[in-house]
Amino acid sequence: MSKVVDMDWGKLRFDYTKTDLRYISIWEDGKWDEGKLVEDNKITISEASTALHYGQQCFEGLKAYRTKEGDINLFRPDQNAKRMAKSCERLLMPTVSVEKFVDACIQVVKANEHFVPPYGSGATLYLRPYLIGIGDNIGVKPAPKYLFGIFCVPVGPYFAGGMKPVNFTIADYDRAAPFGTGAAKVGGNYAGSMMPHELAVKAGFADCIYLDPATHTKIEEVGAANFFGITKDDVFVTPDSPSILPSITKYSLLHVAEHYLNMKVEERDCFIDNIDEFKEAGACGTAAVITPIGGIQYKDKLHVFHSETEVGPITKKLYDTLYGIQFGEVEAPEGWIVKVK
Ligand SMILES: Cc1ncc(COP(=O)(O)O)c(C=O)c1O
């Protein structure tokens, strides 16, 4: 029986907590080492690391969920592994195999098992894999050495006081260029999003929505989440664009809508001028599963979907089904759940 950490699980937020052990593996001379768990939560890297100067780095985010039976589930970690490999390829960094990635996630969760929040608290253990260019280098070129690490932090339920819709505004800035790095989970995309986010919050919104960078007519991302809308005839629609981060939650919801809720699904353009085709809308991602969108502010007008205070019925069903799959209460499609314990 592992020791239990004494925490007010229900009050946890999305903050850093130092947990016991983290995984580190180093790539040098063309290969990754075995990797190991370490206690130290500090890493020492060259002042000339490409990660520091040229943003040669990427990361991932996924969660471990405690089930009613006390088991621990990882949700589709192979998909995070594949997405990280794509981010690495885009930045000329060495990839980590799916096996190594998933095995490292399992090692980290097992080593910090007592930090996995109890079932029913709504809290989860968030895993943060990252891969960075390190070693001595000064020119703009790929690093001579790389570090792949994973640490974990317990995080609180996203909707502590129940699921509530929030309002968003359209950003005056672009998140990604048409043929840039928008589809990769690289730090530079997030550094550039901090100012538009802050401006949106100061204006009274939860976050901003980015339109497509080429024409500014189509919805791309909702802050750091993907967009979906439910049309008046119950079609689940989500944007299709090469500059959107391919959200694992979005692809899971496409499957849930089609195969669990028997809805029609479409990945296609979502024009901001045609926003009233949707009766419900939401933002989706690992953090919240779904954040219902109450309204979108565009050109001095707030377009409200279902309601600014109540969650739409289809959004709720999508949320409950995917949440149920993650916590082991609803049967998952084959391969979606990796049991840590
Ligand atoms: C920009 C962006 N879009 C979408 C998502 C949602 O992706 P996922 O569902 O894989 O968490 C994230 C979070 O990782 C993100 O950072």
The ligand as a Gaussian input file, in Angstrom:
#p B3LYP/6-31G(d) Opt

LIG

0 1
 C       -3.433000      25.351000     -28.776000
 C       -4.152000      24.145000     -28.272000
 N       -5.221000      23.698000     -28.949000
 C       -5.905000      22.611000     -28.532000
 C       -5.541000      21.915000     -27.392000
 C       -6.315000      20.719000     -26.961000
 O       -5.579000      19.554000     -27.228000
 P       -5.807000      18.241000     -26.388000
 O       -7.229000      17.864000     -26.559000
 O       -4.895000      17.245000     -27.010000
 O       -5.472000      18.571000     -24.987000
 C       -4.433000      22.354000     -26.654000
 C       -4.018000      21.625000     -25.444000
 O       -3.147000      20.790000     -25.528000
 C       -3.712000      23.483000     -27.101000
 O       -2.654000      23.911000     -26.420000

